[in-house]
Amino acid sequence: MQILTLPAFRVYGVQARTSNDDEQTLKTARLPLLWHDVHTELVPRLPEDAPIYGVYSDYESDQHGQYTVTAGCDQAVPHVKLPMTAIDVPGGRYLVFSARGKMPETVIRTWLQVWEYFDNPQAEYVRSFTKDFELYRGRQENSVDVSIHIAIR
């Protein structure tokens, strides 16, 4: 883990509203289809080294409530057949959890670390539940760098 202070930036992508409970079963999960659409329609139009983002926003309450995920990139891409929208990620302090490995196991394992850290009453930092984001680098399914940036107070 590390603390980073980052400037604001914009992500262009597609959105889904969900909850962690909904993502536990294939019948109600929305994120696998969202990411499938991004990887089949958007990613092929990007430069090989372009980062991919998953922005978590509009939290209903905390990690147990509904939230919105915007999956995309930091540049507008013309002629994409997806319903694209833009979302601004505010500048500020983020606690960053990073890993490298196979997808989706690596991002799931990293989120488990995030939840474990913030479930600890002795945790030094407190989540703000404003906007958090995942940053993905690499296109090889077995070797993706994942950094989950959690906004902190």
Secondary structure, 3 states (H helix, E strand, C coil): CEEEEECCEEEEEEEEEEECCHHHCCCCCCHHHHHHHHHHHHHHHCCCCCCEEEEEECCCCCCCCEEEEEEEECCCCCCCCCCCEEEEECCEEEEEEEEEECCCHHHHHHHHHHHHHHHCCCCCCCECCCCEEEEEECCCCCCEEEEEEEEEC
